[in-house]
Amino acid sequence: MTDRAEEVRRVREAIAAVAVDVPPAERARRLDAAMDAARLEWRRRRQEAVREMSDGGMTYREIAKELGISFGRVRQILAEETEPSPSEE
């Protein structure tokens, strides 16, 4: 199995494991909380990766081409204010 496929499998398993055997309303609340936390972490990690590319000497246009996104989106990602990860607090 490829690394990417393995990552996807692990994420799906983690989602399936959230709030098993709880009433639907509680499950929905827990899934929402997990999704919010995951979204923040994904944004932080994406920004970190894009910043590494920039710090490594790539231009915003080169990063955009590499990632298949616009130059403006690269600027937005790098300008986003993200919360520090729990290990950084």
C-alpha positions as CSV (number, residue, x, y, z in Angstrom):
1,M,0.0,0.0,0.0
2,T,1.4,3.5,-0.9
3,D,2.1,6.0,1.9
4,R,-0.7,8.2,0.6
5,A,-3.2,5.3,0.6
6,E,-2.1,4.3,4.1
7,E,-2.6,7.8,5.3
8,V,-6.1,7.9,3.9
9,R,-6.9,4.6,5.4
10,R,-5.8,5.8,8.9
11,V,-7.8,9.0,8.6
12,R,-10.9,7.1,7.7
13,E,-10.4,4.7,10.6
14,A,-10.0,7.6,13.0
15,I,-13.2,9.2,11.7
16,A,-15.1,5.9,12.1
17,A,-13.8,5.5,15.7
18,V,-15.2,8.9,16.8
19,A,-18.2,8.6,19.1
20,V,-19.0,5.0,18.4
21,D,-22.0,3.7,20.4
22,V,-23.4,7.1,21.5
23,P,-26.7,8.7,20.6
24,P,-26.9,10.4,17.2
25,A,-27.0,14.0,18.6
26,E,-23.9,13.4,20.8
27,R,-22.2,11.7,17.9
28,A,-22.9,14.7,15.6
29,R,-21.5,17.1,18.3
30,R,-18.4,15.0,18.8
31,L,-17.8,14.7,15.0
32,D,-18.2,18.5,14.6
33,A,-15.7,19.1,17.4
34,A,-13.2,16.6,15.8
35,M,-13.7,18.2,12.4
36,D,-13.0,21.7,13.7
37,A,-9.9,20.5,15.5
38,A,-8.7,18.6,12.4
39,R,-9.3,21.5,10.1
40,L,-7.2,23.8,12.2
41,E,-4.4,21.3,12.4
42,W,-4.5,20.6,8.6
43,R,-4.3,24.4,7.9
44,R,-1.4,24.8,10.3
45,R,0.5,21.9,8.8
46,R,-0.2,23.0,5.2
47,Q,1.0,26.5,6.0
48,E,4.2,25.0,7.6
49,A,4.9,22.9,4.4
50,V,4.3,25.9,2.1
51,R,6.5,28.1,4.4
52,E,9.3,25.4,4.1
53,M,9.0,25.6,0.4
54,S,9.3,29.4,0.5
55,D,12.1,29.4,3.0
56,G,13.9,26.8,0.8
57,G,14.1,29.4,-2.0
58,M,11.0,28.7,-4.1
59,T,9.1,31.7,-5.3
60,Y,5.3,32.0,-4.7
61,R,4.8,31.3,-8.4
62,E,6.9,28.1,-8.3
63,I,5.0,26.9,-5.2
64,A,1.7,27.6,-6.9
65,K,2.7,25.6,-9.9
66,E,4.1,22.7,-7.8
67,L,0.9,22.6,-5.8
68,G,-1.6,23.3,-8.6
69,I,-3.0,26.4,-6.9
70,S,-2.9,30.1,-7.8
71,F,-0.2,32.5,-6.8
72,G,-2.8,34.4,-4.7
73,R,-3.7,31.2,-2.8
74,V,-0.1,30.7,-1.9
75,R,-0.1,34.3,-0.5
76,Q,-3.3,33.6,1.4
77,I,-1.9,30.4,2.9
78,L,1.2,32.1,4.1
79,A,-0.7,35.1,5.5
80,E,-3.3,33.0,7.4
81,E,-3.1,33.3,11.1
82,T,-3.1,29.8,12.6
83,E,-3.2,28.7,16.2
84,P,-0.1,27.0,17.5
85,S,-0.2,23.3,17.9
86,P,-0.7,22.0,21.4
87,S,3.0,21.1,21.7
88,E,3.9,24.7,20.9
89,E,1.7,26.2,23.7
